[in-house]
Amino acid sequence: MPEPAFQSVKDILTFAIRREVEAAQGYGEMAARASTPGLRELLLELKGEEESHRRLLENMASGGISEAAALHPPDMGLIDALEDVPLAADMTFQELLIFAARKEKKAEELYTSLALRPELAAHRQVFEFLASQERSHKLKLEAVYEERVLTED
């Protein structure tokens, strides 16, 4: 998928908000079909995270952009070497964590690549902020993976 063209911060935020809405809808649809114990709850929590992120971005679009500062959360890298897991209604808890963490990693990579594009230098702070938010989501998922999967095996 080619990277979109952005003419303004509003374009960036509109794009990011749309991605958050799509992610929340996806997690909601998966939660409605989930049959694995604990999976529905995690999916609903992930949906809530995406909705919270959407609200944050909407606030930024309403004038809070100057307050956006990129955080620098660590990257545990737990899922980085694992194989991609396809989306499925009957995913295990472990598969869902891998799928969701990979999704957050891809979103982070997109925003990081946009932050590095010279023609978008004026919007670098926004892209770095968005990348840090996605990195934070990945960190949270990897922490759950470490706690619930690695310690159970």
Secondary structure, 3 states (H helix, E strand, C coil): CCCCCCCCHHHHHHHHHHHHHHHHHHHHHHHHHCCCCCHHHHHHHHHHHHHHHHHHHHHHHCCHHHHCCCCCCCCCCCCCCCCCCCCCCCCCHHHHHHHHHHHHHHHHHHHHHHHCCHHHHHHHHHHHHHHHHHHHHHHHHHHHHHHHHHCCC
